Amino acid sequence: MSISRIILVVFVVIDLGFITFFALTYSNPYMLLNGDQIYEMGKDEFKKGEQDTNSTVGLEKAAKLFEKALKKGCKEKELFVSLYQCYDRINNLPKVEETLNKALQVFPKDVELFYYRGQFEMEQKKWKEAYADFNTAVTLPFDSTEFTLIDAAYYNRGAISFINGDTAKANADYWKANALAGDTLESYPDYVKTIK
């Protein structure tokens, strides 16, 4: 094979490489971005989605970007929280549960994530699972500047005790929640009517 043919083949291979690269980049514009960059794009879409109360399109776009950011290795806690909130607001319940479970695999001692999963399970009337998560939330050490819903965790754990007929535990949690909230919380008989 002559030198000119070798050079021609090399140029053709290089050209095919560039064409393939541009085709892949065109079909997947996120290919060259890292997880943190995609997460930032998702946060922008999330803000737009929160402002548009008539449509879930922005939240759906944000969720897709957050999922891409996870696949690219971004494992920020707030990424999981934002993704969970997207799925919750667009009412994709299986994805809410999946996201919270994944988040707790990465952050197994995070009080806030246990609280969110407990809240979700309570809404699904999974009383046993919700009680366990609220119980974990109130027993794990936490920084009060990072987690301000501890009163709600006690209150919800008590509500589940009330539903299960354990009024002693329910009352103890009610008074603890009331003291932490600095307020008079709704009584369990009234509250339970709204969640059962």
NUMI-308248 format. One record per residue: x, y, z of N, C-alpha, C, O in turn. Coordinates in Angstrom, 2 decimals, padded with zeros to 5 digits. Layout:
N
      nxx      nyy      nzz     caxx     cayy     cazz      cxx      cyy      czz      oxx      oyy      ozz
        X        Y        Z        X        Y        Z        X        Y        Z        X        Y        Z
...
This chain:
196
      nxx      nyy      nzz     caxx     cayy     cazz      cxx      cyy      czz      oxx      oyy      ozz
   000.85  -001.17   000.00   000.00   000.00   000.00   000.90   001.23   000.00   001.90   001.31   000.72
   000.51   002.17  -000.82   001.34   003.37  -000.95   001.10   004.32   000.21   000.09   004.23   000.90
   002.04   005.21   000.42   001.98   006.20   001.49   000.72   007.06   001.34   000.05   007.36   002.33
   000.41   007.44   000.12  -000.76   008.31  -000.09  -002.05   007.59   000.32  -002.97   008.21   000.85
  -002.12   006.28   000.06  -003.30   005.53   000.46  -003.37   005.40   001.98  -004.45   005.50   002.56
  -002.26   005.19   002.62  -002.22   005.09   004.08  -002.69   006.42   004.69  -003.48   006.43   005.63
  -002.20   007.50   004.16  -002.59   008.83   004.65  -004.09   009.04   004.44  -004.78   009.57   005.31
  -004.59   008.62   003.27  -006.02   008.75   002.98  -006.85   007.94   003.97  -007.86   008.43   004.48
  -006.44   006.70   004.25  -007.16   005.86   005.21  -007.14   006.50   006.60  -008.16   006.50   007.29
  -005.99   007.03   007.01  -005.89   007.68   008.32  -006.86   008.86   008.40  -007.56   009.02   009.40
  -006.89   009.68   007.36  -007.81   010.83   007.36  -009.27   010.39   007.37  -010.10   011.01   008.03
  -009.58   009.34   006.65  -010.96   008.83   006.65  -011.34   008.34   008.05  -012.44   008.63   008.53
  -010.44   007.62   008.69  -010.71   007.13   010.05  -010.89   008.30   011.01  -011.79   008.30   011.84
  -010.02   009.29   010.89  -010.13   010.48   011.75  -011.45   011.20   011.49  -012.14   011.60   012.43
  -011.81   011.35   010.22  -013.08   012.01   009.88  -014.26   011.22   010.44  -015.19   011.81   010.99
  -014.23   009.91   010.30  -015.30   009.08   010.85  -015.38   009.22   012.38  -016.46   009.23   012.96
  -014.22   009.32   013.01  -014.20   009.53   014.46  -014.85   010.85   014.85  -015.64   010.90   015.79
  -014.52   011.91   014.12  -015.14   013.22   014.39  -016.64   013.18   014.13  -017.42   013.73   014.91
  -017.04   012.55   013.05  -018.46   012.46   012.72  -019.20   011.68   013.82  -020.28   012.09   014.25
  -018.62   010.58   014.25  -019.23   009.78   015.32  -019.32   010.60   016.61  -020.34   010.59   017.29
  -018.23   011.29   016.94  -018.20   012.11   018.16  -019.29   013.17   018.11  -020.03   013.35   019.08
  -019.41   013.89   016.99  -020.41   014.95   016.88  -021.82   014.38   016.88  -022.74   014.99   017.43
  -022.00   013.22   016.25  -023.33   012.60   016.25  -023.73   012.20   017.67  -024.87   012.42   018.09
  -022.80   011.61   018.41  -023.09   011.23   019.79  -023.34   012.46   020.67  -024.24   012.46   021.50
  -022.55   013.50   020.47  -022.73   014.72   021.24  -024.07   015.37   020.91  -024.74   015.90   021.79
  -024.45   015.34   019.65  -025.73   015.92   019.24  -026.89   015.13   019.83  -027.87   015.72   020.29
  -026.80   013.80   019.82  -027.88   012.98   020.34  -027.90   012.97   021.87  -028.94   012.69   022.47
  -026.77   013.26   022.50  -026.71   013.32   023.96  -025.92   014.56   024.37  -024.71   014.48   024.58
  -026.60   015.70   024.49  -025.89   016.95   024.78  -025.24   016.97   026.16  -024.44   017.86   026.45
  -025.57   016.02   027.02  -025.02   016.00   028.37  -023.75   015.15   028.47  -023.15   015.03   029.54
  -023.35   014.56   027.34  -022.23   013.64   027.34  -020.94   014.27   027.89  -020.17   013.61   028.59
  -020.72   015.54   027.59  -019.47   016.18   028.00  -019.58   016.88   029.36  -018.59   017.42   029.86
  -020.77   016.87   029.96  -020.96   017.53   031.24  -020.78   016.54   032.39  -021.07   015.35   032.24
  -020.30   017.03   033.52  -020.19   016.15   034.68  -021.49   016.22   035.50  -022.36   017.04   035.22
  -021.60   015.37   036.49  -022.81   015.29   037.30  -023.18   016.58   037.99  -024.35   016.94   038.08
  -022.18   017.30   038.50  -022.45   018.57   039.19  -023.04   019.61   038.24  -023.94   020.36   038.61
  -022.53   019.65   037.01  -023.05   020.61   036.02  -024.50   020.28   035.65  -025.34   021.18   035.52
  -024.78   019.01   035.48  -026.14   018.59   035.15  -027.07   018.87   036.33  -028.22   019.26   036.14
  -026.58   018.66   037.55  -027.37   018.96   038.75  -027.75   020.44   038.80  -028.89   020.78   039.13
  -026.81   021.32   038.46  -027.09   022.76   038.44  -028.17   023.09   037.41  -029.04   023.92   037.65
  -028.11   022.43   036.25  -029.15   022.62   035.23  -030.50   022.15   035.76  -031.53   022.79   035.53
  -030.48   021.04   036.48  -031.71   020.51   037.07  -032.30   021.47   038.10  -033.52   021.62   038.18
  -031.44   022.11   038.89  -031.93   023.07   039.88  -032.63   024.24   039.21  -033.65   024.73   039.70
  -032.10   024.69   038.09  -032.74   025.78   037.34  -034.12   025.35   036.85  -035.09   026.10   036.97
  -034.20   024.15   036.29  -035.50   023.64   035.82  -036.47   023.45   036.98  -037.67   023.69   036.84
  -035.95   023.03   038.13  -036.78   022.82   039.32  -037.41   024.15   039.75  -038.60   024.21   040.07
  -036.61   025.22   039.76  -037.14   026.54   040.13  -038.24   026.97   039.17  -039.28   027.47   039.59
  -038.01   026.76   037.87  -039.04   027.11   036.87  -040.29   026.26   037.10  -041.42   026.77   037.03
  -040.09   024.98   037.38  -041.22   024.08   037.60  -042.03   024.44   038.83  -043.25   024.29   038.83
  -041.37   024.91   039.87  -042.08   025.33   041.08  -042.94   026.56   040.81  -044.00   026.72   041.41
  -042.49   027.42   039.92  -043.23   028.66   039.63  -044.42   028.40   038.71  -045.41   029.14   038.76
  -044.36   027.37   037.89  -045.45   027.07   036.97  -046.40   026.08   037.63  -046.20   024.86   037.55
  -047.42   026.60   038.28  -048.35   025.73   039.01  -049.37   025.06   038.10  -050.11   024.19   038.55
  -049.42   025.44   036.83  -050.39   024.86   035.90  -049.85   023.65   035.13  -050.60   022.98   034.43
  -048.55   023.39   035.26  -047.94   022.33   034.47  -046.84   021.63   035.28  -046.23   022.23   036.16
  -046.63   020.39   034.96  -045.55   019.64   035.62  -044.34   019.47   034.70  -043.39   018.78   035.06
  -044.36   020.10   033.53  -043.29   019.92   032.55  -041.93   020.29   033.13  -040.96   019.55   032.96
  -041.85   021.44   033.81  -040.57   021.87   034.39  -040.06   020.88   035.42  -038.86   020.60   035.47
  -040.96   020.34   036.24  -040.55   019.37   037.25  -040.12   018.05   036.60  -039.20   017.39   037.07
  -040.80   017.68   035.52  -040.42   016.46   034.82  -039.04   016.62   034.18  -038.23   015.69   034.21
  -038.76   017.81   033.60  -037.43   018.07   033.05  -036.38   018.04   034.15  -035.30   017.47   033.98
  -036.70   018.65   035.28  -035.76   018.67   036.40  -035.47   017.25   036.87  -034.32   016.91   037.13
  -036.50   016.43   036.98  -036.31   015.04   037.42  -035.38   014.29   036.47  -034.51   013.54   036.92
  -035.56   014.49   035.18  -034.69   013.82   034.19  -033.24   014.27   034.36  -032.31   013.47   034.30
  -033.06   015.57   034.57  -031.70   016.08   034.76  -031.10   015.57   036.06  -029.92   015.22   036.09
  -031.88   015.51   037.11  -031.38   014.99   038.39  -030.98   013.52   038.25  -029.96   013.09   038.80
  -031.78   012.75   037.51  -031.45   011.34   037.28  -030.13   011.22   036.50  -029.30   010.38   036.80
  -029.96   012.08   035.49  -028.71   012.07   034.71  -027.52   012.43   035.62  -026.45   011.84   035.51
  -027.73   013.40   036.50  -026.66   013.82   037.42  -026.26   012.66   038.33  -025.07   012.45   038.60
  -027.24   011.90   038.80  -026.93   010.72   039.63  -026.12   009.70   038.84  -025.14   009.14   039.34
  -026.53   009.46   037.60  -025.80   008.50   036.75  -024.38   008.95   036.48  -023.49   008.13   036.27
  -024.17   010.26   036.47  -022.83   010.81   036.23  -022.01   010.91   037.52  -020.90   011.44   037.51
  -022.55   010.39   038.63  -021.76   010.30   039.85  -022.01   011.38   040.89  -021.35   011.36   041.93
  -022.91   012.30   040.65  -023.21   013.33   041.67  -024.08   012.68   042.74  -025.14   012.14   042.44
  -023.63   012.72   043.99  -024.35   012.07   045.08  -024.64   013.03   046.24  -024.56   012.65   047.40
  -024.97   014.27   045.90  -025.28   015.26   046.93  -026.62   014.92   047.58  -027.55   014.47   046.90
  -026.71   015.12   048.86  -027.97   014.86   049.55  -029.09   015.72   048.97  -030.20   015.23   048.76
  -028.81   016.98   048.72  -029.84   017.88   048.19  -030.32   017.45   046.81  -031.45   017.75   046.42
  -029.47   016.76   046.06  -029.90   016.23   044.77  -031.01   015.20   044.99  -032.04   015.24   044.32
  -030.81   014.29   045.94  -031.83   013.29   046.26  -033.11   013.95   046.76  -034.21   013.56   046.37
  -032.97   014.97   047.62  -034.14   015.66   048.16  -034.91   016.34   047.03  -036.14   016.26   046.98
  -034.20   017.02   046.14  -034.86   017.70   045.02  -035.54   016.70   044.09  -036.65   016.95   043.61
  -034.88   015.58   043.84  -035.47   014.55   042.98  -036.73   013.98   043.63  -037.75   013.79   042.96
  -036.65   013.70   044.92  -037.83   013.21   045.66  -038.97   014.22   045.56  -040.12   013.83   045.34
  -038.66   015.51   045.73  -039.70   016.54   045.67  -040.32   016.63   044.27  -041.53   016.82   044.14
  -039.51   016.49   043.24  -040.04   016.48   041.87  -041.05   015.35   041.70  -042.18   015.57   041.26
  -040.62   014.14   042.05  -041.50   012.99   041.87  -042.75   013.09   042.74  -043.83   012.66   042.34
  -042.61   013.66   043.92  -043.76   013.83   044.81  -044.77   014.80   044.17  -045.97   014.55   044.20
  -044.28   015.88   043.62  -045.18   016.90   043.05  -045.82   016.47   041.73  -046.91   016.93   041.39
  -045.14   015.58   041.00  -045.78   015.07   039.77  -046.51   013.76   040.05  -047.02   013.11   039.13
  -046.56   013.38   041.31  -047.33   012.23   041.78  -046.85   010.90   041.20  -047.66   010.04   040.86
  -045.54   010.75   041.08  -044.96   009.49   040.63  -044.51   008.74   041.89  -043.33   008.77   042.25
  -045.46   008.08   042.54  -045.21   007.48   043.85  -044.14   006.38   043.84  -043.34   006.33   044.78
  -044.10   005.50   042.84  -043.01   004.51   042.84  -041.62   005.16   042.81  -040.69   004.68   043.46
  -041.49   006.25   042.05  -040.20   006.93   041.97  -039.88   007.68   043.26  -038.71   007.82   043.63
  -040.89   008.17   043.96  -040.66   008.81   045.27  -040.02   007.80   046.20  -038.99   008.07   046.82
  -040.63   006.64   046.29  -040.13   005.59   047.18  -038.73   005.14   046.77  -037.85   005.00   047.62
  -038.52   004.93   045.47  -037.22   004.50   044.97  -036.14   005.54   045.29  -035.03   005.18   045.71
  -036.46   006.80   045.10  -035.49   007.87   045.35  -035.12   007.95   046.83  -033.94   008.07   047.16
  -036.11   007.87   047.70  -035.83   007.94   049.14  -035.02   006.73   049.59  -034.14   006.85   050.44
  -035.33   005.56   049.05  -034.56   004.36   049.40  -033.11   004.47   048.94  -032.19   004.11   049.67
  -032.91   004.98   047.72  -031.54   005.17   047.21  -030.79   006.19   048.07  -029.61   006.00   048.39
  -031.48   007.26   048.43  -030.86   008.31   049.24  -030.39   007.75   050.58  -029.31   008.09   051.06
  -031.21   006.90   051.18  -030.84   006.33   052.48  -029.74   005.28   052.36  -029.07   004.98   053.34
  -029.56   004.72   051.18  -028.41   003.83   050.97  -027.12   004.64   050.98  -026.09   004.17   051.48
  -027.17   005.85   050.42  -025.99   006.71   050.36  -025.78   007.44   051.69  -024.65   007.64   052.12
  -026.88   007.82   052.34  -026.83   008.56   053.62  -027.62   007.80   054.67  -028.72   008.23   055.04
  -027.09   006.68   055.17  -027.87   005.79   056.04  -028.17   006.32   057.44  -028.92   005.69   058.19
  -027.62   007.44   057.81  -027.88   007.99   059.14  -028.42   009.41   059.06  -028.22   010.21   059.98
  -029.09   009.72   057.97  -029.60   011.07   057.78  -031.03   011.19   058.32  -031.95   010.57   057.78
  -031.19   011.97   059.35  -032.47   012.13   060.04  -033.54   012.69   059.08  -034.67   012.21   059.06
  -033.17   013.69   058.31  -034.13   014.33   057.41  -034.68   013.34   056.38  -035.88   013.34   056.09
  -033.82   012.50   055.83  -034.26   011.52   054.83  -035.18   010.48   055.46  -036.15   010.05   054.83
  -034.89   010.07   056.69  -035.79   009.15   057.39  -037.15   009.81   057.61  -038.19   009.17   057.47
  -037.13   011.10   057.95  -038.39   011.82   058.14  -039.19   011.86   056.84  -040.39   011.56   056.84
  -038.54   012.21   055.73  -039.26   012.28   054.45  -039.84   010.93   054.05  -040.97   010.84   053.58
  -039.05   009.88   054.26  -039.57   008.55   053.89  -040.73   008.17   054.81  -041.72   007.59   054.36
  -040.60   008.49   056.09  -041.70   008.22   057.03  -042.96   008.97   056.63  -044.06   008.41   056.69
  -042.81   010.22   056.23  -043.95   011.03   055.80  -044.61   010.41   054.57  -045.83   010.31   054.49
  -043.78   010.00   053.62  -044.30   009.36   052.41  -045.05   008.07   052.76  -046.15   007.83   052.28
  -044.44   007.24   053.61  -045.08   005.97   053.99  -046.37   006.21   054.74  -047.34   005.47   054.58
  -046.39   007.25   055.55  -047.62   007.58   056.29  -048.73   007.96   055.31  -049.88   007.56   055.48
  -048.40   008.73   054.28  -049.38   009.11   053.27  -049.90   007.88   052.52  -051.03   007.87   052.05
  -049.05   006.86   052.42  -049.45   005.61   051.75  -050.11   004.62   052.72  -050.45   003.50   052.35
  -050.28   005.06   053.96  -050.88   004.25   055.03  -050.06   002.99   055.33  -050.61   001.95   055.72
  -048.77   003.10   055.16  -047.84   002.03   055.54  -047.39   002.35   056.97  -046.28   002.82   057.19
  -048.27   002.09   057.91  -048.09   002.55   059.29  -046.84   001.98   059.94  -046.09   002.71   060.58
  -046.61   000.68   059.77  -045.46   000.04   060.42  -044.14   000.63   059.92  -043.26   000.95   060.71
  -044.02   000.78   058.59  -042.79   001.32   058.01  -042.59   002.79   058.40  -041.48   003.22   058.72
  -043.71   003.54   058.38  -043.62   004.97   058.75  -043.21   005.11   060.21  -042.38   005.95   060.54
  -043.79   004.28   061.09  -043.43   004.35   062.51  -041.93   004.10   062.67  -041.24   004.82   063.40
  -041.43   003.07   061.98  -040.00   002.73   062.09  -039.12   003.91   061.64  -038.11   004.21   062.28
  -039.50   004.56   060.54  -038.70   005.69   060.05  -038.79   006.90   060.97  -037.77   007.56   061.21
  -039.97   007.21   061.48  -040.08   008.33   062.43  -039.32   008.01   063.72  -038.70   008.89   064.31
  -039.38   006.75   064.13  -038.64   006.34   065.33  -037.14   006.53   065.12  -036.44   007.01   066.01
  -036.65   006.16   063.95  -035.23   006.36   063.64  -034.91   007.86   063.62  -033.87   008.28   064.13
  -035.80   008.65   063.03  -035.57   010.10   062.95  -035.43   010.73   064.33  -034.63   011.65   064.51
  -036.20   010.26   065.30  -036.14   010.88   066.64  -035.05   010.29   067.51  -034.74   010.84   068.57
  -034.47   009.17   067.10  -033.43   008.55   067.94  -032.00   008.78   067.41  -031.04   008.68   068.18
  -031.86   009.08   066.12  -030.52   009.36   065.59  -030.06   010.74   066.05  -030.87   011.64   066.20
  -028.76   010.90   066.29  -028.27   012.25   066.60  -028.40   013.14   065.37  -028.23   012.69   064.24
  -028.68   014.40   065.61  -028.83   015.33   064.50  -028.46   016.74   064.95  -028.40   017.05   066.14
  -028.21   017.57   063.95  -027.90   018.98   064.18  -029.21   019.75   064.01  -029.80   019.72   062.93
  -029.66   020.44   065.05  -030.95   021.11   064.99  -031.00   022.22   063.96  -032.09   022.64   063.55
  -029.86   022.72   063.51  -029.88   023.74   062.46  -030.13   023.10   061.09  -030.60   023.77   060.17
  -029.83   021.81   060.97  -030.04   021.11   059.71  -031.43   020.48   059.62  -031.98   020.35   058.52
  -031.99   020.10   060.75  -033.27   019.40   060.74  -034.21   020.06   061.73  -034.02   019.97   062.95
  -035.21   020.73   061.22  -036.12   021.47   062.08  -037.48   020.80   062.22  -038.39   021.37   062.83
  -037.64   019.61   061.67  -038.94   018.94   061.69  -039.03   017.86   062.77  -039.87   016.96   062.68
  -038.18   017.93   063.77  -038.17   016.88   064.79  -039.51   016.84   065.53  -039.97   015.76   065.90
  -040.14   017.99   065.75  -041.44   018.00   066.39  -042.47   017.24   065.55  -043.30   016.51   066.09
  -042.41   017.40   064.23  -043.32   016.69   063.34  -043.05   015.19   063.35  -043.98   014.39   063.23
  -041.79   014.80   063.49  -041.45   013.37   063.57  -042.06   012.76   064.83  -042.65   011.68   064.77
  -041.91   013.45   065.96  -042.54   012.95   067.20  -044.06   012.91   067.06  -044.70   011.93   067.44
  -044.63   013.97   066.51  -046.08   014.06   066.37  -046.62   012.93   065.49  -047.60   012.28   065.84
  -045.96   012.69   064.35  -046.42   011.63   063.45  -046.22   010.24   064.04  -047.05   009.35   063.85
  -045.11   010.05   064.74  -044.90   008.76   065.40  -046.02   008.53   066.42  -046.55   007.42   066.52
  -046.37   009.58   067.16  -047.46   009.47   068.13  -048.80   009.20   067.46  -049.61   008.44   068.00
  -049.04   009.81   066.31  -050.30   009.58   065.59  -050.43   008.12   065.18  -051.51   007.53   065.25
  -049.32   007.53   064.76  -049.35   006.11   064.39  -049.58   005.25   065.62  -050.32   004.26   065.55
  -048.98   005.61   066.74  -049.26   004.89   068.00  -050.73   005.00   068.34  -051.35   004.02   068.76
  -051.31   006.18   068.17  -052.74   006.39   068.43  -053.59   005.50   067.54  -054.54   004.87   068.00
  -053.25   005.44   066.24  -053.97   004.58   065.30  -053.90   003.13   065.73  -054.87   002.38   065.58
  -052.74   002.73   066.27  -052.55   001.34   066.70  -053.09   001.07   068.09  -052.97  -000.05   068.60
  -053.70   002.08   068.72  -054.33   001.88   070.02  -053.41   002.05   071.22  -053.83   001.78   072.34
  -052.19   002.47   071.03  -051.25   002.66   072.14  -051.29   004.14   072.58  -050.45   004.94   072.17
  -052.28   004.46   073.41  -052.48   005.86   073.80  -051.37   006.37   074.71  -051.09   007.57   074.71
  -050.74   005.49   075.47  -049.64   005.95   076.35  -048.48   006.49   075.50  -047.98   007.58   075.76
  -048.06   005.73   074.48  -046.99   006.20   073.59  -047.43   007.42   072.81  -046.66   008.36   072.60
  -048.70   007.40   072.37  -049.22   008.53   071.60  -049.18   009.81   072.43  -048.75   010.85   071.95
  -049.62   009.73   073.67  -049.62   010.91   074.54  -048.21   011.41   074.83  -047.96   012.62   074.83
  -047.28   010.49   075.06  -045.89   010.89   075.33  -045.31   011.64   074.12  -044.65   012.67   074.29
  -045.56   011.12   072.91  -045.05   011.79   071.72  -045.77   013.11   071.46  -045.17   014.07   070.99
  -047.06   013.15   071.77  -047.82   014.38   071.57  -047.25   015.50   072.44  -047.04   016.62   071.96
  -046.99   015.21   073.70  -046.49   016.25   074.60  -045.05   016.65   074.25  -044.68   017.81   074.39
  -044.26   015.69   073.79  -042.90   016.01   073.36  -042.94   016.91   072.11  -042.22   017.90   072.03
  -043.79   016.56   071.16  -043.93   017.35   069.94  -044.45   018.75   070.26  -043.98   019.74   069.71
  -045.42   018.81   071.16  -045.98   020.11   071.56  -044.93   021.00   072.20  -044.86   022.20   071.91
  -044.10   020.41   073.06  -043.05   021.19   073.72  -042.03   021.70   072.71  -041.58   022.84   072.79
  -041.65   020.85   071.75  -040.68   021.25   070.74  -041.25   022.30   069.78  -040.54   023.21   069.36
  -042.53   022.16   069.45  -043.16   023.10   068.52  -043.48   024.42   069.18  -043.63   025.44   068.51
  -043.57   024.41   070.53  -043.94   025.63   071.23  -045.34   026.08   070.86  -045.62   027.28   070.77
  -046.20   025.12   070.64  -047.54   025.43   070.14  -048.50   024.36   070.64  -048.08   023.35   071.20
  -049.77   024.60   070.44  -050.76   023.57   070.75  -051.11   022.86   069.45  -051.76   023.43   068.57
  -050.69   021.64   069.35  -050.92   020.87   068.14  -052.31   020.25   068.17  -052.92   020.09   069.23
  -052.80   019.92   067.00  -054.12   019.31   066.88  -054.13   017.97   067.63  -053.16   017.22   067.59
  -055.24   017.69   068.30  -055.34   016.43   069.04  -055.35   015.26   068.06  -055.77   015.41   066.91
  -054.89   014.11   068.52  -054.82   012.95   067.63  -056.19   012.48   067.14  -056.31   012.13   065.97
  -057.24   012.47   067.98  -058.53   012.05   067.43  -058.95   012.88   066.21  -059.50   012.35   065.25
  -058.70   014.19   066.27  -059.05   015.04   065.12  -058.10   014.82   063.95  -058.53   014.73   062.81
  -056.79   014.74   064.24  -055.79   014.58   063.19  -055.95   013.25   062.45  -055.86   013.20   061.23
  -056.19   012.20   063.20  -056.28   010.86   062.60  -057.45   010.77   061.62  -057.38   010.01   060.65
  -058.50   011.51   061.87  -059.63   011.53   060.93  -059.21   012.01   059.55  -059.77   011.59   058.54
  -058.23   012.90   059.51  -057.80   013.46   058.22  -056.81   012.57   057.47  -056.62   012.75   056.27
  -056.19   011.63   058.15  -055.16   010.81   057.49  -055.59   009.37   057.28  -054.95   008.65   056.51
  -056.65   008.92   057.92  -057.06   007.51   057.77  -057.80   007.25   056.49  -058.20   006.12   056.23
